[in-house]
Amino acid sequence: MRPLQQLAALILAATALISCQSQTEPPEIIVLGRLVTMDPQQPQVSAVAISNGRFSFVGDQAAALALRSPATRVIDLRDATAYPGFIDAHLHIAGIGSAQRSVDLTGGSSFSELVDRVAARASTLRKGVVLQGRGWHQSKWLNPPPGHVEGFPTHHALSEAVPDHPVVLEHANGHSILLNQRAMEQLGVDANTIAPEGGVIVMSDGQPTGLLHETAIDLAAPLQTYDLQTAEELVELAQQHLLSEGVTTAHDAGASQIDLEAQWNMARRGDLDMRLYSMVYASDEGALSEWLARGPLINAGGAKLTVRSIKVQADGALGSRTAWLHAPYTDAPNTSGVLTYNLDELSALIRDSREDNWQINVHAIGDRANSEVLAVFAPFTDRDSDHRFRIEHAQHLRLGDGPLFAEQGVIASMQPIHLSSDRPWAIDRLGQKRIVEGAYIWRDLLDAGVIVASGTDAPVEPVDPIANFYAAVTRKTLKGVPETGFEPAQKLSRMEALHAMTLAAAHAAFEEQAKGSIEVGKLADLTVLDQDLTTVPEAEILNTEVLLTIVGGELVYQRPETDNP
């Protein structure tokens, strides 16, 4: 019998569950096996009991089984290992849902392959229907496309292959899009179009190439809008995908007005199977004004939805050379990136939102963006205030800026998987000195006393906490190179990497008292894997699979049998 079949066979369920009204009543569920708790008082246990969606006992198997009644459900993990439910501290719910529907452009080796994929999908659609795709990245192609502009494609081959459908293709990093000619015509983008502040319309010979960076992406909004029903469908698609990857709580890093309305509707109806910590996207003026007026929403829908933070985007991305740097790009000396949010407006937003204790989370990738945001934060970070401001990404820091995070109590919300994906070409953007001194410096930040929370930034990267963990502890690409890892002195230990995706991520959402570790009284969220991440050989980490995902004591995902799809 295969391990998955053994696991399924050993889930013993009673015909009915009873309600536990006190510590003396039997638990509804007991889980037996190896459980990594993230609680330093008892780092590993062999059993937990669950009552009313929370852990009511954490300890050894004999003591746990002594609590059961005939109605108690018993789950025996056998060779599997359970962890506190994984928390992804930075991703995009609507983007993940949309990615399930759009043309997948990841993994391609050339622009022509991308065009072929889009043309194939267009052939299945009626004329005039908008076609969307996501996931392309010019730095991952074997060769630059013909007629490229600094490595980026232009619309010409795409427009020739797909002339009858408006096409909007989002870059993997979410900071650029490529339009075909039909899309530009419908949007009115031409040689006379002026880019909005903080945005770039890439031109060649005085004509738009179809490529838009940063705030210029908003010009394509008429082709990308969706209604409330669609927004709810995107949440549903996203949550089922996340649960299958063992994610029990997701921090939605910038939700629009319609996305937040969809999440709130689903929370009230009881349709959220996972927990969301959603950030109001400051660039959506409707969302910002609405939520500043109504105030934070905490633990709504049975502790499934919290909205108490605001997401601001201060710069762009390294791939598009729009991350804001102190010095010019090594491979493009004519630019140092762009500031995408006025810093005086950021200061005013913080001042105006402090009365309601809104958390401010700022996207900053380039070293200058990080320096400037820290300077704006400084007057508001009195040690007596539990502000928990965050810098999302904190990807490239100026030497000496790291300790400022600790001094100001600013959380570094980072994505280890970006090291695996970007480091092979990031050195071209930054050069050796900046890479070594300030790129992906997780170890230096931890040593300085900074709280580092980790996320995947999905769908910029795949929803895969295991790959994120692997990147944190090895600093290698997902192909296992280089042998010693990039800048290996910055590696995290396995327990530090787990801490970043459990307790630290919970702290980053003011939720460490309710989740992030397996302790009595905390929410009974568990991620069950077929291997123990603390001991499995490094070469086998990426082969780890999610077997079960449990949220509040409810089994919300079980891996299907391989012979029973």
N, C-alpha and C positions, 0 to 999 in steps of 0.2 A: 504494500500500500504506500503511495506517495505521501510526502509530508503534508501536502495540502489536503489530501483525503483524510489523513489522520487527524488533522486539525479540525476539519469539518465534522468528523465522526465524534470528536470528543467535546463538541458543544452540546451540552445536555440541558435542555430547556424544559421547564415545567409548563403545564397547560395554562397557568395563570400566574400573574405576579401580584404580590401583596404590597400594600402601602406601609412603609416603615415610619411610625410616628415617634419613636424614641430610640435611644441607643440600645435598649434592651430587646427590641423587636428584631426578628431575623432580617438579614439584608435581602434585597431583591436579586443581586448578582454577586457571585464570587469569581474572581479571576485567579487562576493558579499558574505558576511558572516563574520565569526569570523577569523581574521588573526593575529597570534602572530608574530610580526615583528622582534624581537631581536634588535630593534632600541630603545634606551632609551629615545629618544625624543618623540616617540609615540609608546609605547610597544604593543598596540593592536589597530587595525583599523577594519572597516567594509567593505572596498572596495579597490580594486586596479584596475588600468587600465594598459594595456600592449600594447606597440607599438614597432614594429621592434625587438621583442624579449626581450625588457627591460621594467621595470616598468616606466611608464610615469606619473602616479598619484598614491598616497597612501593617503587614508583619509576616508571620510564618504561616505555612499551610495548615498545620494542625489547629492553630488558634482560629484561623478563618473558618475552617470547616465545622468547627464546634458551634459557630454562630448560625449555621444554615437551618432551614426548615424544608419540608417536602416541596414547598413552592419556590425555593431559591434556585435560580439558574446558575449553573457552574460551567465556566469556560476553562478548559485545561490547555495551556499553550504548548505543552510538551517542549519541543526544541526551539520554539520561537521566543522572541524577546519583546517585551512591551516597554514603551517610553511614555513620558507625559506627551499628550497630544502635540504634534509639531505645530509651531506658530510661524507663519511666513510673514515677516515684518514689513515687506514691501512688494506689492504686486498690484495688478490692475484687473479688477473683476470684470468690467465690461469688455476690456481687451481680451481677456481669456475666453469669455463667452463668444465674442466676435471671431476669435481665431478658430473656434470650432466650426464656424460656418464659412469662413472666407477661404480663398485659395492659399494653400500653404506654400510659401516661397522659401522656407528654410532648407538648408542642405544642398542647395544648387551650387554647381561649380562654375557657372557662367551666366551672363545676362541672356544669352540666346536660349538657354534652358528655361529661364524664368519666363521669357516671352512665349515659349512653346506651352508651358503650363497654363498661362493666362489665356492663350488662344484656344486651347482645348476646352477650358471651362466656358469661354464665350460661345463656342459652337453649340452649347447645350441651352443657351438662354435666348429669349426672344429679343429682337432688335431694340436697342435703346435702354435696356436694363443696366443699371449701374453694377459694375463688377469690381469687387474689392479683394485685395490680397494683402498678405502680411508676412514679414520675416526675411526679406532680402537684405543682404549685406555685402557691399562691393569689396570689402577687404578680405572676404572669404572666397572670392572667385579666383580661379587660377590665373586669369589674365584680365586686364581692364577691357571694357567693351569698346567697340569701334566708335570713334567720335566722342569719347568720354571727356568730362570736365573734371580734372583732378581726381580721376578714378571713378567718378560717379557717371551713371548712364544718362543719356538724353532720351527723349520720348520717341525718336524717329522710328526705330525698329518696332517698338510697341504699337505706335500709331498705324504703321503699315500693316501689322499682323491683325490688329483689332480696331478697325475703323468705325464700327457701328455701335460700339458700347462705350460709355464713359468709364474709364479705368482709373482707380485710385489704389496705388500700391504703397503700403506703409513699410518704412524701413524697420529693421529688427529693433533698433533702439528707440523707436517711437518719436524721433525728433526730425524726421524727414519723410516726405512722400514723393512719389513720382506719378504724374498725370500723363495720360495720352492726349492727343490733339482734340479728340471729341470732348473730353472732360474740360479742357481749357476753354474750348468754345462755349460750353454751357455755363461755365463759371465767369466768363468774361476776362480771363487772364490772357493778356497780350503784352506787346512791347511797351505799352504805356502804363501798365499796372504798377503801382507803387507798393512796395512791401510795407506791411505794418511795422511799427517800432518793435525791435527785437526779433525781426524775421528777415529771411533772405529769399528772394526769387532769383534763382540762378539763371543768368543770361549767357548766350553765346552768339556772337555777331549781332547783338542788339535784339535778339529774339529769345523768348523764354524756352528753356530746355525741358520744362515739365517738372523740374525738381524744385521743391519748396522746403525750406528749413525753418524750424522753430515756429514762431507765431504766425509765419506766412502759411502754415498748415491750415490755419483757421479759414483761409480763403476757400478751402474745399469742403467746409462744413455743410453747405447745402446738399452735397452728394452723400453725406455720411450721417445725417440725422436719422433718428428712429423714435417711435412712439413708446408710450408706457408699457404696452403689452410686450413689445420687442425687448424693452429694457429688462422686464421680469424674466423673459425667456433667456436672456444672456446671463442673468444671475444664476438661473437654474443650471444652464450648461456649465458655467464656471464652477459652481459648488460641487457638482457631481464629479467633475474632473479633479478638483482639488482633494476631495475626500478619497478618491481612488489612489492618490499619491500620499495619503497619510496626513494631510494638512487639516487640522481641526479648527484653527483660527487663522483668518487672513486679514492683514492690514491693507485695505484698499487705498492706494496712494494717489488720491485725487479723483473723487467721484463727482460727476456733474449733478445738476439739479434733478434731472429725470432719473438718473441712476439711484440717487438717494431716495427719491420718492418710491421707486420700485422696491428697494431694499426694505424701506419702512412698511410698505404694504405687505410684503411677504412676511416680515417679522410679526406683524399684527395677526396675520392669518395662521401663523405657525408653520409657514412653508420654508423657513430657513432650517436646513439640516446641519449647517455648520455655524460658526460664530464669525461675525464680521466686525472689524474695527475700522470704520470708514472715515476718510479725511475729506472735508469739503474742499473742492478745487477752487482756489482763490481766483483763478482766471475766468471762472464762470460767474459773472456778476450776479446773475439771478440766484444761484445757489448760495453765494457768499452773503448777500443781503438778507435772504430768507433765514439762513441759519444763525447769523449774528443777531437777528431780531428774536428768534424763538429760543435760542440758547442750546447748550449741549443736551444730547440724548444719551442716557447711560443705562446699559443692561436692559434694553427693551426686548419685548418678545421672548421672555424666558431666558434672559442673558444671551440672546443671539445677536443683538445689534447695539453698537455704541457709536455715536457720532459726537466727538468732543475735540477734534483736531482740525486744523486748516492746513492744506498743502499749498505751498508756494514754489514756483519754479524760477530759480535765480539765474540759471545758465542752461546751456545745451548739452551736447554729448561729444565725447572724444572722436567717435567715428566720423561725424560730420564737421569736425573741427570747430564746433560752436561752444564747447566747454570753455569757460572764461579763465585764461591763464595770466600769470604775472608777466611772463615773457612769451614771445611769439612761438608758434609751433615749429618744431625742429624741421619738419618736412613741408612747412608752408610759412616762411618767415614774414609773409605779408599780413598775417592775421594772428590775433591772440584770443579769438573766440568772441562771444557776445554775452552781455548782460540782458536777461530776458524779463526782469521784474524790477521796477524802480525801487531803489533802496530806501528812499524817503517814504514811499508808500508802504514798504514793508515795516518800517519803524512805526508808522501811523497805525497800521493794522494790528501790530502787537499791542500798542498802547490802548487802542480802542477795544481790544478783546480780552484784556487782562481781568476786568471786573468779573467776567464769567469764567475765568480760568481756562480759556481755550488754549490747547496745546498748539504750538506753531512748528510745522515740519517743513523744512526748506530743502528742495532739490539743489544740490551743489556738487558738481563733479570736478571742475577745474580748481587749481590751487587758489587763484584769486577770488573765485566765487566763494570758496570756503572762508578765506580771510575776511572778505567784506561782510559775509553773513554773520560770522562770529563777532565782528565789530558792532553790527547792528544789534545783535542779541545782548551784548555786554551790559547795557544799562538796565536790562529787565531781568537779569539772572541773579538776583539777590539770593544768597544761600538759604535764607529763611522761607523762600517761596518754592513750592514744589511744582515748578513750571514744566520740567521734563521736555524742554525744546529739543528738537531733533534736526540733524542734518542728514538728509537722505542721500546716500551714496558715499559722501566724504571720500571720494575715490582717489584724488590726487591732492596732497597737502604740501604747503610750503614748509620747509624745515623749521621746526620750532612752533608750528601752529597746533600740533597734536595735543600738547599739554593744556592748551586753552579750552579744549572740550571738557576736561576734568575740572578746571578752575571754575568754569561757568555752569557746570552741571548739564552739559549738552550731550545728548546721546548720539552716537555714531551708528546710523542705520545703514549697514553695508551689505553688499551682495558678493560673497566669495566667488560665485560662478562666473562673474565678470572677469576675474583674473584668468580663469581657464579659457574663456572665449577671446578676450581682448589682448592679453599680455603679449602674444606673439607679434601683433602689429602695433600695439600701443607704444613700444619703444621707438618706432619710427616717428610718432607724433611728439613724444616728450624727450627723447634722447636718454642715454644711459644714466646721467647724473640725476635727473629728475625721477626716473623710474626707481632708482635705488633709494633715494632719500625720502620719497614721499608717496609712492604709488602702492595702494592696497596694503597699507602698513597696519594691519590688524594687531600684530604683536606689540608694536610700539605703543599703540593706543591703549591696549589692555595694561601694559606695564606702567602707563601713566595714570592708571586708575579710571579710564574711560569705560563706560558701559557700551559694549558693542553688541547690537542686535543684528540678526542676519535674515535676509529674504532672498527671493529668486529674481525679482523684477519681472516675473512672467506677465505678459507673453513675450517680453524682450528676450528672455531665456525660457526654456521649457519649465513647466511646473515639475520640479524634481528636487525635493529636499535632500535626497541621497547624493546627487551630483554636487549640490551645494556644500554638503558636509565633506565630500571627497576633495573639493577644491580648497576648502579651508585647512584641511590637515596635510595635504600633499603639495599644494600650489603648483599642480601640473595641469596640462590640458586633459580633456577626457580621453585622449589617446595615450595618456601616461608619459608625456614628455614635458620638460627634460627629466632625466633620471633623478636628479636631486631636487627638482622643483625650481620655479622662478623665485629668486631672492629668498632662499629657504629659511633664513633667520626670522622671517615674518610668519612662519607656519603657526597654526594653533594646535594645541593638544586635542585629543578626541573629546575629552570632557569639556574643554573650552568651546569647541565647536558645537557640541550638544547644548551647552548653556546658552549660547547665542541664539539658538533656534527654539528655546523653551523659556527658561526663567528670565533671561535678558530681554527677550522679545515681549514677554508678559509685562515686565517692568516698563518697557517703552510705551505701553498702553495703560499704565496705572493699574494693571491687573495681576500683579505678582501675588497678591493675597488670595486670588481665586483660581489661578492656573499657573502652568509652567513647571510644576513639580507634582509628584504623587505624594500627597499628605492628607491626613484626615481633615475633612471639612472643605477641601478644594473640589472644584468641578471634576467629575469623573470622565475626563477626556484622555483617551489612550491611542497610541499608534503602535501597531504590532507588526514587527518585521521578521522575516525568516532567518535573519542573522543578527548577531550581537555586534553593533557598530563599535563597541569599546574594545573588542578582541579580534574581530575578523581580520585576516591578513589584508594588507593594503590593496593588493592586486585584486581582491575579491569584493571590495566595498561596493563598486558600481554594479555588481550582480545582485545586490540586496533587493528584495521585493517586499512590497506592502501586502500583508495578509488580511489584516482587519483594521478598521478605523471605528473608534467608539467615541461618541459625543454625548456627554451627560448620561452615561450608562446605556445609551442606545447604540446598537450595532447598525451603523449607517453605511458601511462598506465591507464586503467580504470578497476577496479575490476569487473570480470564477475558476472552476476546474478547467484544466487545459483541454480535456476531452469533452467538455460540456459548455461551449461558448454561449 
